Amino acid sequence: MKTAYIGLILAGACLLTACKHQIEVVAPKDPIRIELAIRIDQEVRVKLEKDVESLIANNPDLF
């Protein structure tokens, strides 16, 4: 009787060791796209303001 239990335990252990978990890391086929909506207008405004100030200073009769 004990040998039957030992045989069942060994058979169960063999079956459990036969199960192998596999983790696979695969790179995506499509390229990764990162879309950014960035507004860069502050620098442009400062430059335009300086240009307008100098234009008005040099030509006071414009307006």
N, CA and C of each residue as an Amber inpcrd file, in Angstrom:
protein
   189
   0.8180000  -1.1840000   0.0000000   0.0000000   0.0000000   0.0000000
   0.8670000   1.2550000   0.0000000   1.9240000   1.2540000   0.8340000
   2.8100000   2.4100000   0.8880000   3.5460000   2.5930000  -0.4300000
   3.8980000   1.5080000  -1.0760000   4.6040000   1.6280000  -2.3530000
   3.6960000   2.2110000  -3.4310000   2.4020000   1.9710000  -3.3240000
   1.4620000   2.5360000  -4.2990000   1.4060000   4.0540000  -4.1200000
   1.3740000   4.5010000  -2.8660000   1.3650000   5.9480000  -2.6050000
   2.6710000   6.6020000  -3.0590000   3.7720000   5.9000000  -2.7930000
   5.0640000   6.4350000  -3.2110000   5.1220000   6.4890000  -4.7370000
   4.5780000   5.4770000  -5.3980000   4.5380000   5.4650000  -6.8620000
   3.6780000   6.5990000  -7.4030000   2.5250000   6.8500000  -6.7710000
   1.6600000   7.9510000  -7.1820000   2.3390000   9.3000000  -6.9560000
   3.0190000   9.4230000  -5.8480000   3.7280000  10.6820000  -5.5560000
   4.8420000  10.9080000  -6.5610000   5.5990000   9.8850000  -6.8770000
   6.6610000  10.0090000  -7.8720000   6.0950000  10.3060000  -9.2560000
   4.9930000   9.6720000  -9.6140000   4.3790000   9.9230000 -10.9160000
   3.8680000  11.3700000 -10.9710000   3.2550000  11.8250000  -9.8760000
   2.7820000  13.2220000  -9.8240000   3.9390000  14.2010000  -9.9090000
   5.0350000  13.8940000  -9.2330000   6.2020000  14.7720000  -9.2830000
   6.7790000  14.8060000 -10.6950000   6.8010000  13.6720000 -11.3640000
   7.3090000  13.6450000 -12.7380000   6.4180000  14.4560000 -13.6650000
   5.1020000  14.3530000 -13.4650000   4.1800000  15.1220000 -14.2980000
   4.3240000  16.6240000 -14.0470000   4.5060000  17.0020000 -12.7990000
   4.6350000  18.4240000 -12.4740000   5.9380000  19.0110000 -13.0020000
   6.9900000  18.2150000 -13.0040000   8.2550000  18.7350000 -13.5340000
   8.2420000  18.7860000 -15.0550000   7.3470000  18.0340000 -15.6720000
   7.2510000  18.0610000 -17.1280000   6.5820000  19.3450000 -17.6100000
   5.7520000  19.9630000 -16.7670000   5.1080000  21.2270000 -17.1350000
   6.1360000  22.3490000 -17.0350000   6.3850000  22.9770000 -18.1450000
   7.3990000  24.0260000 -18.1710000   6.7280000  25.3230000 -18.6130000
   6.8090000  26.3220000 -17.7720000   6.2600000  27.6260000 -18.1230000
   7.2590000  28.3640000 -18.9920000   6.7550000  29.0070000 -20.0190000
   7.6350000  29.7160000 -20.9340000   7.1330000  31.1470000 -21.0790000
   8.0020000  32.0760000 -20.8190000   7.6990000  33.4930000 -21.0000000
   8.5470000  33.9920000 -22.1520000   7.8890000  34.6450000 -23.0910000
   8.5960000  35.0750000 -24.2900000   8.4360000  36.5840000 -24.4440000
   9.5390000  37.2640000 -24.6450000   9.5240000  38.7040000 -24.8650000
   9.8510000  38.9470000 -26.3350000   8.9000000  39.5690000 -27.0240000
   9.0520000  39.7780000 -28.4610000   8.8910000  41.2660000 -28.7410000
   9.7630000  41.8040000 -29.5590000   9.6630000  43.2110000 -29.9520000
   8.4620000  43.3840000 -30.8790000   7.7930000  44.5370000 -30.8060000
   6.6430000  44.7420000 -31.6880000   7.0720000  44.8530000 -33.1500000
   6.1780000  44.4400000 -34.0360000   6.4880000  44.4840000 -35.4690000
   6.3890000  45.9090000 -36.0050000   5.4190000  46.6690000 -35.4950000
   5.2530000  48.0620000 -35.9200000   6.1590000  48.9600000 -35.0870000
   6.6530000  50.0460000 -35.6550000   7.4800000  50.9620000 -34.8640000
   6.6370000  51.6670000 -33.8040000   7.2660000  52.0320000 -32.7350000
   6.5830000  52.7420000 -31.6550000   6.4810000  54.2060000 -32.0430000
   5.2550000  54.7470000 -32.0070000   5.0350000  56.1430000 -32.3730000
   4.6810000  56.9260000 -31.1230000   5.3650000  58.0230000 -30.9410000
   5.0680000  58.9280000 -29.8390000   4.6890000  60.2620000 -30.4480000
   3.4330000  60.6280000 -30.2570000   2.9580000  61.8840000 -30.8220000
   2.9210000  62.9360000 -29.7130000   3.5860000  64.0410000 -29.9710000
   3.6280000  65.1150000 -28.9920000   2.9880000  66.3570000 -29.5930000
   2.1230000  66.9610000 -28.8300000   1.5160000  68.2140000 -29.2630000
   2.1560000  69.3270000 -28.4300000   3.1930000  69.9110000 -28.9730000
   3.9390000  70.9420000 -28.2550000   3.7740000  72.2610000 -28.9910000
   3.4440000  73.2670000 -28.2430000   3.3180000  74.5940000 -28.8450000
   4.5300000  75.4210000 -28.4350000   5.2300000  75.9060000 -29.4250000
   6.3950000  76.7440000 -29.1820000   6.1020000  78.0890000 -29.8260000
   5.4070000  78.9290000 -29.0830000   5.1170000  80.2450000 -29.6350000
   5.5770000  81.3630000 -28.7120000   5.9840000  81.0470000 -27.5170000
   6.4150000  82.0760000 -26.5890000   7.6820000  82.7700000 -27.1090000
   8.6230000  82.0030000 -27.5970000   9.8650000  82.5740000 -28.1080000
   9.5890000  83.4470000 -29.3250000   8.7020000  83.0070000 -30.1740000
   8.3660000  83.7720000 -31.3680000   7.7180000  85.0910000 -30.9870000
   6.8310000  85.0630000 -30.0030000   6.1740000  86.2930000 -29.5580000
   7.1720000  87.2940000 -28.9930000   8.1060000  86.8180000 -28.2080000
   9.1070000  87.7140000 -27.6120000   9.9440000  88.3630000 -28.7110000
  10.3500000  87.5850000 -29.6860000  11.1410000  88.1470000 -30.7840000
  10.3380000  89.1700000 -31.5720000   9.0710000  88.8470000 -31.8370000
   8.2350000  89.7930000 -32.5730000   8.0050000  91.0700000 -31.7720000
   7.7850000  90.9250000 -30.4790000   7.5790000  92.1070000 -29.6450000
   8.8190000  92.9980000 -29.6460000   9.9900000  92.4080000 -29.5590000
  11.2210000  93.2010000 -29.5770000  11.4010000  93.8810000 -30.9290000
  11.0910000  93.1490000 -32.0100000  11.2020000  93.7400000 -33.3460000
  10.2290000  94.8970000 -33.5220000   9.0130000  94.7260000 -33.0330000
   8.0030000  95.7810000 -33.1540000   8.3960000  96.9900000 -32.3070000
   8.8950000  96.7480000 -31.1040000   9.3280000  97.8600000 -30.2540000
  10.4400000  98.6590000 -30.9260000  11.4080000  97.9640000 -31.5000000
  12.5050000  98.6860000 -32.1510000  12.0090000  99.3970000 -33.4160000
  11.0670000  98.7860000 -34.1210000  10.5080000  99.4190000 -35.3200000
   9.7490000 100.6980000 -34.9530000   8.9680000 100.6290000 -33.8870000
   8.2210000 101.8170000 -33.4480000   9.1760000 102.8810000 -32.9110000
  10.2050000 102.4490000 -32.2000000  11.1790000 103.4200000 -31.6500000
  11.9150000 104.1200000 -32.7880000  12.2440000 103.3740000 -33.8430000
  12.9680000 103.9680000 -34.9680000  12.0610000 104.7800000 -35.8930000
  10.7850000 104.4410000 -35.9460000   9.8370000 105.1240000 -36.8190000
   8.5990000 105.5330000 -36.0070000   8.6500000 106.6080000 -35.2610000
   7.5170000 106.9800000 -34.4120000   6.3090000 107.4420000 -35.2140000
   6.4540000 107.7710000 -36.4750000   5.3310000 108.2650000 -37.2820000
   4.5650000 107.1380000 -37.9600000   4.8390000 105.8860000 -37.6560000
   4.1310000 104.7720000 -38.2930000   2.6430000 104.7370000 -37.9400000
   2.3280000 105.0330000 -36.6740000   0.9220000 104.9250000 -36.2490000
   0.3490000 106.2870000 -36.0440000
